[in-house]
């Protein structure tokens, strides 16, 4: 059986929002690739203490505050690595390559231009995803729908899933929502089948969301890798399938009972955490989510929360 190496990883963010990356020495495991700084958690050491120690040794900085980002278990064949990734949101000192390693500040959008170990790819996805995801709800007419979107984005929402029950107006609404999202530099996900999605002209801020039925109908990734792809998952089978076809991130639900699906009992936070243990992609908690649940979701391994009524 492969040994599991617990690694504390720091995604260090500066005042301008850039991320610090470092290059691995050529002679090491995954040598020559870029990485997010960190190192092995020693026996008896807390994750925070390990991160502080490693970043002081590697970069000569003192870490004061972090927040959880994602946990990733990756099997390299010769060993299994559990990456426990935290954002470093407050630190002192000017980072430098204390061990002779090249370092570089990179904008989140430019991280994909650098070569990272395979296990780091979901970290890059998580960095570029916000903590709040709005799913559209009921509306009176087209103007009311677009006005609700504009208000939500004006308040700071940067990821929207367009979900409507009337397929005949779906494409018309998609054009209007895409225009508003572009104005706010927000990302848009269209909740539809890959067949309908293929009818839409490609735009850089538009991705595809698969409900669980459409997810299980896909035998492979239905869109190009540069198009954001998400999926709804309710159990381990759906999570495994989402990862198998290369989904970028998922929603796991229902965490709590909701007004729209009051007959469904929520799985609770403990079960949510258990479902995420073997996951290697970011996950949003969905189902009865309120703004006050965000910190709870993050503590249980979520990328953030997805909701309708809270922001619609």
ABEGO torsion letter per residue (X at the ends): XBBBBBBBBBBBBBAAGBBBBBBBBAABBGBGBBBBBEBBBBBGBBAAAAAAAAAAAAAGBBBABBBBABBBBBBAGABBBBBBBBBBABBBEBBBBAAGBBBBBBBAAAAAABBBBAAAAAAAAAAABBABBBBBBBBABAAAAAAAAAAAAAAGBABBBBBBABAAAAAAAAAAAAAAAAAAGBBBBBBBBAAAAAABBBBAABBBBBBAAAAAABABBABBAABBBBBBBABAAAAAAAAAAGBABBBBOBABBBAABAABBBAEAAAAAAAAAABABBBBBBGGBBAAAAAAAAAAGBAEBBBAAAAX
